[in-house]
Each structure stands twice: as structure tokens, then as C-alpha cells.
Amino acid sequence: MAINALSDALLAKSRGESVFESEPVEVALYAGKLAADVIAKKERALSELRDVNLSGRVLDGAVDENKWELPTMLEKQVVSGRILGVVMRLEELEKNLVKKVKDAKWPMKYGAMDSFGVLKCEVETCDLSEENERESGGDVNDRVKIDPLFRMSRAECLLAIFMNEIERPQIEQSSDIVLPDEGKIDFIDADRLEVLVSD
């Protein structure tokens, strides 16, 4: 769910939607709406499946193969928090992503930057000065607008970096935080994950 919402945020940013130039509270409200929309969409889709009720539990007599359940409150909170966290730090996370891809070297060498949602021009101008950002930004925005796979790859990578560098340290500091997925980054293949969790 979070990846789809983040993909939508990247698309909105690429289209120059003014919310990304707004005060942080406006960005947070936007991220909250994204989260609410993606959760509602998932709940609608799952509630249409046979043998699932709105409380999120499989009905009595349900077929064993029907293991689908609606998201619990905790799952909704975690998804919402991740969406909010990434959207609020989008610029910082994108810079971090480009730096990690550049530092790894093999994505550039083997032409695998698309799998990270990163363009060659971003890596080549990795000093990320404002001028270079503007020059490569147009290319990135154009690609994000027309290539859903590129956009989803970028969203996955941004979420993985967020979970590893921001969420995980907070969880390790507090014994009170419990995540339904235990904070596992299992939506990215091992090669990309190695690049994304590197220091």
C-alpha cells in the first residue's frame, strides 16, 4: 500500500503540484490524504472478496484458501506513518538514494539504475547543487511522469531507505514499538537492498 501512495506522491511532485512547495503542515496533510486514500482503496478491494467482512476477519465457513484480511488498525497506522515519513523527507531521501547508487558503482556500470528509479544524469551530477538539481530534475520529472515502473522502483527504494535509516533506529530505541511486519524490508531484491542499506 505504501509504495503505491509514494508512487502517487512522486507523480504529483513531477507534475509540479504546489503542495511540495508549501509549508510542512500542508505537506503532512497531503501525505495523510494519500495514506487515507490508499488504505480506503485496499479496504474496498478486499471487502469485495468473498468471505471477508468489514471487521477484517474471515467469516465462519470460509474456504481455507481465502486468507485475505482487511488491514488492522496497527497496520493502517504503520502504513500511514511510513507514507507521511517518506513524503515529509522526500527531497532528503531522493538525494540519499542517488548518493547510494553512485557509491555502489555497479548500477552505473551495468546499466541497472532504472531498477533504483534513478537516472544516469542524476548520478553524474551527484554534487546535487541547486543548478545541477534543476538540470537533472526536469529529466527525472519527465521520466517519473511517463514510466510507472521507474516511478514504482524509486518509491520502493525511498521507502526502503526510510525504513532502514529512520524507522529502524527509532524502533531499536523503544521497546514499546511493535510493527506487524517487524520492519522487514522484504519488498526489494537482495542486490538492491545491499545498495540501499549501505552506509
BALOBA-1460 file (C-alpha; in Angstrom, 3 decimals):
// residues 199
<rec num="1" residu="m" x="0.000" y="0.000" z="0.000"/>
<rec num="2" residu="a" x="2.726" y="2.464" z="0.960"/>
<rec num="3" residu="i" x="4.617" y="2.002" z="-2.306"/>
<rec num="4" residu="n" x="1.526" y="2.843" z="-4.358"/>
<rec num="5" residu="a" x="0.903" y="6.001" z="-2.342"/>
<rec num="6" residu="l" x="4.557" y="7.033" z="-2.630"/>
<rec num="7" residu="s" x="4.417" y="6.453" z="-6.366"/>
<rec num="8" residu="d" x="1.426" y="8.817" z="-6.473"/>
<rec num="9" residu="a" x="3.398" y="11.392" z="-4.459"/>
<rec num="10" residu="l" x="6.330" y="11.162" z="-6.887"/>
<rec num="11" residu="l" x="3.940" y="11.630" z="-9.804"/>
<rec num="12" residu="a" x="2.376" y="14.694" z="-8.155"/>
<rec num="13" residu="k" x="5.824" y="16.140" z="-7.473"/>
<rec num="14" residu="s" x="6.887" y="15.540" z="-11.083"/>
<rec num="15" residu="r" x="3.828" y="17.450" z="-12.263"/>
<rec num="16" residu="g" x="4.875" y="20.414" z="-10.144"/>
<rec num="17" residu="e" x="1.941" y="20.271" z="-7.739"/>
<rec num="18" residu="s" x="2.291" y="23.207" z="-5.397"/>
<rec num="19" residu="v" x="1.917" y="21.150" z="-2.213"/>
<rec num="20" residu="f" x="5.615" y="20.295" z="-2.407"/>
<rec num="21" residu="e" x="6.443" y="23.993" z="-2.212"/>
<rec num="22" residu="s" x="4.106" y="24.517" z="0.759"/>
<rec num="23" residu="e" x="4.639" y="24.729" z="4.486"/>
<rec num="24" residu="p" x="5.442" y="21.399" z="6.187"/>
<rec num="25" residu="v" x="1.961" y="21.152" z="7.695"/>
<rec num="26" residu="e" x="0.425" y="21.288" z="4.193"/>
<rec num="27" residu="v" x="2.781" y="18.549" z="3.011"/>
<rec num="28" residu="a" x="1.818" y="16.464" z="6.053"/>
<rec num="29" residu="l" x="-1.886" y="16.936" z="5.300"/>
<rec num="30" residu="y" x="-1.263" y="15.881" z="1.703"/>
<rec num="31" residu="a" x="0.628" y="12.776" z="2.863"/>
<rec num="32" residu="g" x="-2.179" y="11.964" z="5.291"/>
<rec num="33" residu="k" x="-4.713" y="12.159" z="2.476"/>
<rec num="34" residu="l" x="-2.549" y="9.893" z="0.318"/>
<rec num="35" residu="a" x="-2.404" y="7.369" z="3.153"/>
<rec num="36" residu="a" x="-6.142" y="7.522" z="3.809"/>
<rec num="37" residu="d" x="-6.919" y="7.116" z="0.117"/>
<rec num="38" residu="v" x="-4.640" y="4.112" z="-0.400"/>
<rec num="39" residu="i" x="-5.958" y="2.387" z="2.731"/>
<rec num="40" residu="a" x="-9.580" y="3.004" z="1.718"/>
<rec num="41" residu="k" x="-8.858" y="1.636" z="-1.758"/>
<rec num="42" residu="k" x="-7.269" y="-1.505" z="-0.277"/>
<rec num="43" residu="e" x="-10.200" y="-1.991" z="2.115"/>
<rec num="44" residu="r" x="-12.721" y="-1.635" z="-0.733"/>
<rec num="45" residu="a" x="-10.832" y="-4.164" z="-2.852"/>
<rec num="46" residu="l" x="-10.508" y="-6.668" z="-0.007"/>
<rec num="47" residu="s" x="-14.094" y="-6.284" z="1.196"/>
<rec num="48" residu="e" x="-15.273" y="-7.268" z="-2.273"/>
<rec num="49" residu="l" x="-13.505" y="-10.604" z="-1.958"/>
<rec num="50" residu="r" x="-15.694" y="-13.492" z="-0.941"/>
<rec num="51" residu="d" x="-15.814" y="-14.407" z="2.746"/>
<rec num="52" residu="v" x="-14.221" y="-11.250" z="4.161"/>
<rec num="53" residu="n" x="-16.240" y="-8.885" z="6.338"/>
<rec num="54" residu="l" x="-15.662" y="-5.244" z="7.241"/>
<rec num="55" residu="s" x="-14.218" y="-6.125" z="10.643"/>
<rec num="56" residu="g" x="-11.308" y="-7.648" z="8.750"/>
<rec num="57" residu="r" x="-11.941" y="-11.221" z="9.774"/>
<rec num="58" residu="v" x="-12.703" y="-14.209" z="7.579"/>
<rec num="59" residu="l" x="-16.330" y="-15.266" z="8.063"/>
<rec num="60" residu="d" x="-17.352" y="-18.602" z="9.546"/>
<rec num="61" residu="g" x="-17.386" y="-21.358" z="6.971"/>
<rec num="62" residu="a" x="-14.933" y="-19.510" z="4.741"/>
<rec num="63" residu="v" x="-12.836" y="-21.504" z="2.350"/>
<rec num="64" residu="d" x="-9.360" y="-22.196" z="3.763"/>
<rec num="65" residu="e" x="-7.690" y="-20.691" z="0.704"/>
<rec num="66" residu="n" x="-9.264" y="-17.318" z="1.475"/>
<rec num="67" residu="k" x="-6.670" y="-15.890" z="3.859"/>
<rec num="68" residu="w" x="-7.243" y="-12.242" z="2.922"/>
<rec num="69" residu="e" x="-7.982" y="-9.899" z="5.757"/>
<rec num="70" residu="l" x="-8.525" y="-6.208" z="5.852"/>
<rec num="71" residu="p" x="-5.694" y="-4.173" z="7.387"/>
<rec num="72" residu="t" x="-5.802" y="-3.911" z="11.159"/>
<rec num="73" residu="m" x="-5.632" y="-0.556" z="12.921"/>
<rec num="74" residu="l" x="-1.947" y="-1.140" z="13.678"/>
<rec num="75" residu="e" x="-1.204" y="-1.947" z="10.032"/>
<rec num="76" residu="k" x="-3.029" y="1.210" z="8.942"/>
<rec num="77" residu="q" x="-1.008" y="3.269" z="11.423"/>
<rec num="78" residu="v" x="2.293" y="1.803" z="10.217"/>
<rec num="79" residu="v" x="1.452" y="2.345" z="6.535"/>
<rec num="80" residu="s" x="0.283" y="5.898" z="7.242"/>
<rec num="81" residu="g" x="3.405" y="6.659" z="9.271"/>
<rec num="82" residu="r" x="5.673" y="5.392" z="6.513"/>
<rec num="83" residu="i" x="3.884" y="7.391" z="3.841"/>
<rec num="84" residu="l" x="3.997" y="10.515" z="5.985"/>
<rec num="85" residu="g" x="7.646" y="9.931" z="6.870"/>
<rec num="86" residu="v" x="8.798" y="9.489" z="3.281"/>
<rec num="87" residu="v" x="6.747" y="12.337" z="1.826"/>
<rec num="88" residu="m" x="7.932" y="14.749" z="4.530"/>
<rec num="89" residu="r" x="11.571" y="13.799" z="3.791"/>
<rec num="90" residu="l" x="11.217" y="13.276" z="0.037"/>
<rec num="91" residu="e" x="13.994" y="15.623" z="-1.066"/>
<rec num="92" residu="e" x="16.455" y="14.329" z="1.544"/>
<rec num="93" residu="l" x="15.652" y="10.677" z="0.735"/>
<rec num="94" residu="e" x="15.998" y="11.258" z="-3.004"/>
<rec num="95" residu="k" x="19.448" y="12.778" z="-2.517"/>
<rec num="96" residu="n" x="20.402" y="9.853" z="-0.311"/>
<rec num="97" residu="l" x="19.168" y="7.379" z="-2.934"/>
<rec num="98" residu="v" x="21.243" y="8.991" z="-5.683"/>
<rec num="99" residu="k" x="24.316" y="9.019" z="-3.453"/>
<rec num="100" residu="k" x="23.913" y="5.337" z="-2.566"/>
<rec num="101" residu="v" x="23.545" y="4.360" z="-6.230"/>
<rec num="102" residu="k" x="26.592" y="6.433" z="-7.162"/>
<rec num="103" residu="d" x="28.675" y="4.990" z="-4.317"/>
<rec num="104" residu="a" x="27.761" y="1.409" z="-5.243"/>
<rec num="105" residu="k" x="29.159" y="1.873" z="-8.763"/>
<rec num="106" residu="w" x="27.745" y="-1.399" z="-10.139"/>
<rec num="107" residu="p" x="24.309" y="0.040" z="-11.018"/>
<rec num="108" residu="m" x="26.001" y="2.575" z="-13.319"/>
<rec num="109" residu="k" x="28.493" y="0.029" z="-14.690"/>
<rec num="110" residu="y" x="25.777" y="-2.485" z="-15.577"/>
<rec num="111" residu="g" x="23.052" y="-0.011" z="-16.525"/>
<rec num="112" residu="a" x="20.845" y="-1.035" z="-13.605"/>
<rec num="113" residu="m" x="19.931" y="2.450" z="-12.412"/>
<rec num="114" residu="d" x="16.341" y="2.111" z="-13.628"/>
<rec num="115" residu="s" x="15.795" y="-0.636" z="-11.065"/>
<rec num="116" residu="f" x="16.502" y="2.016" z="-8.407"/>
<rec num="117" residu="g" x="14.388" y="4.670" z="-10.119"/>
<rec num="118" residu="v" x="17.499" y="6.766" z="-10.706"/>
<rec num="119" residu="l" x="18.698" y="8.334" z="-13.949"/>
<rec num="120" residu="k" x="22.277" y="8.400" z="-15.208"/>
<rec num="121" residu="c" x="22.232" y="12.202" z="-15.217"/>
<rec num="122" residu="e" x="21.369" y="12.222" z="-11.506"/>
<rec num="123" residu="v" x="24.357" y="10.029" z="-10.681"/>
<rec num="124" residu="e" x="26.692" y="12.007" z="-12.927"/>
<rec num="125" residu="t" x="25.715" y="15.288" z="-11.255"/>
<rec num="126" residu="c" x="25.703" y="13.860" z="-7.765"/>
<rec num="127" residu="d" x="27.069" y="17.039" z="-6.199"/>
<rec num="128" residu="l" x="23.367" y="17.981" z="-6.117"/>
<rec num="129" residu="s" x="23.966" y="21.678" z="-6.203"/>
<rec num="130" residu="e" x="20.820" y="23.651" z="-6.910"/>
<rec num="131" residu="e" x="21.860" y="24.264" z="-10.529"/>
<rec num="132" residu="n" x="22.584" y="20.589" z="-11.208"/>
<rec num="133" residu="e" x="19.372" y="19.567" z="-9.462"/>
<rec num="134" residu="r" x="17.402" y="21.823" z="-11.796"/>
<rec num="135" residu="e" x="19.183" y="20.410" z="-14.851"/>
<rec num="136" residu="s" x="18.642" y="16.737" z="-13.968"/>
<rec num="137" residu="g" x="15.303" y="17.407" z="-12.237"/>
<rec num="138" residu="g" x="13.490" y="18.025" z="-15.493"/>
<rec num="139" residu="d" x="14.684" y="14.719" z="-16.876"/>
<rec num="140" residu="v" x="13.710" y="12.867" z="-13.696"/>
<rec num="141" residu="n" x="10.292" y="14.511" z="-13.599"/>
<rec num="142" residu="d" x="9.693" y="13.649" z="-17.250"/>
<rec num="143" residu="r" x="10.637" y="10.016" z="-16.648"/>
<rec num="144" residu="v" x="8.523" y="9.777" z="-13.483"/>
<rec num="145" residu="k" x="5.510" y="11.089" z="-15.420"/>
<rec num="146" residu="i" x="5.729" y="8.592" z="-18.276"/>
<rec num="147" residu="d" x="7.245" y="5.465" z="-16.721"/>
<rec num="148" residu="p" x="5.220" y="3.820" z="-13.934"/>
<rec num="149" residu="l" x="7.815" y="1.058" z="-13.406"/>
<rec num="150" residu="f" x="10.606" y="3.621" z="-12.940"/>
<rec num="151" residu="r" x="8.361" y="5.569" z="-10.534"/>
<rec num="152" residu="m" x="7.486" y="2.436" z="-8.524"/>
<rec num="153" residu="s" x="11.159" y="1.434" z="-8.334"/>
<rec num="154" residu="r" x="12.033" y="4.868" z="-6.981"/>
<rec num="155" residu="a" x="9.171" y="4.667" z="-4.466"/>
<rec num="156" residu="e" x="10.330" y="1.221" z="-3.276"/>
<rec num="157" residu="c" x="13.889" y="2.431" z="-2.816"/>
<rec num="158" residu="l" x="12.852" y="5.579" z="-0.959"/>
<rec num="159" residu="l" x="10.677" y="3.520" z="1.370"/>
<rec num="160" residu="a" x="13.497" y="1.031" z="1.997"/>
<rec num="161" residu="i" x="15.926" y="3.837" z="2.877"/>
<rec num="162" residu="f" x="13.333" y="5.407" z="5.188"/>
<rec num="163" residu="m" x="12.654" y="2.114" z="6.944"/>
<rec num="164" residu="n" x="16.354" y="1.347" z="7.377"/>
<rec num="165" residu="e" x="17.695" y="4.761" z="8.337"/>
<rec num="166" residu="i" x="14.800" y="6.464" z="10.115"/>
<rec num="167" residu="e" x="12.243" y="3.903" z="11.252"/>
<rec num="168" residu="r" x="14.591" y="1.102" z="12.397"/>
<rec num="169" residu="p" x="16.726" y="3.292" z="14.716"/>
<rec num="170" residu="q" x="13.565" y="4.611" z="16.382"/>
<rec num="171" residu="i" x="12.244" y="1.089" z="16.908"/>
<rec num="172" residu="e" x="15.555" y="-0.068" z="18.372"/>
<rec num="173" residu="q" x="15.450" y="2.806" z="20.882"/>
<rec num="174" residu="s" x="11.963" y="1.957" z="22.135"/>
<rec num="175" residu="s" x="10.758" y="-1.399" z="23.375"/>
<rec num="176" residu="d" x="7.161" y="-0.120" z="23.140"/>
<rec num="177" residu="i" x="7.022" y="-0.013" z="19.337"/>
<rec num="178" residu="v" x="5.715" y="-3.153" z="17.669"/>
<rec num="179" residu="l" x="5.403" y="-3.423" z="13.903"/>
<rec num="180" residu="p" x="3.138" y="-6.020" z="12.297"/>
<rec num="181" residu="d" x="5.796" y="-6.702" z="9.634"/>
<rec num="182" residu="e" x="8.664" y="-6.387" z="12.144"/>
<rec num="183" residu="g" x="10.136" y="-3.663" z="9.944"/>
<rec num="184" residu="k" x="11.371" y="-6.198" z="7.400"/>
<rec num="185" residu="i" x="12.337" y="-4.757" z="4.041"/>
<rec num="186" residu="d" x="11.165" y="-7.761" z="2.050"/>
<rec num="187" residu="f" x="9.757" y="-5.948" z="-0.966"/>
<rec num="188" residu="i" x="13.176" y="-5.338" z="-2.573"/>
<rec num="189" residu="d" x="15.542" y="-7.892" z="-4.069"/>
<rec num="190" residu="a" x="18.814" y="-8.631" z="-2.262"/>
<rec num="191" residu="d" x="21.090" y="-6.818" z="-4.750"/>
<rec num="192" residu="r" x="19.204" y="-3.529" z="-4.494"/>
<rec num="193" residu="l" x="18.760" y="-3.893" z="-0.757"/>
<rec num="194" residu="e" x="22.502" y="-4.260" z="-0.270"/>
<rec num="195" residu="v" x="22.998" y="-0.891" z="-2.001"/>
<rec num="196" residu="l" x="20.173" y="0.802" z="-0.090"/>
<rec num="197" residu="v" x="21.210" y="-0.263" z="3.397"/>
<rec num="198" residu="s" x="24.896" y="0.524" z="2.914"/>
<rec num="199" residu="d" x="26.398" y="3.337" z="4.997"/>
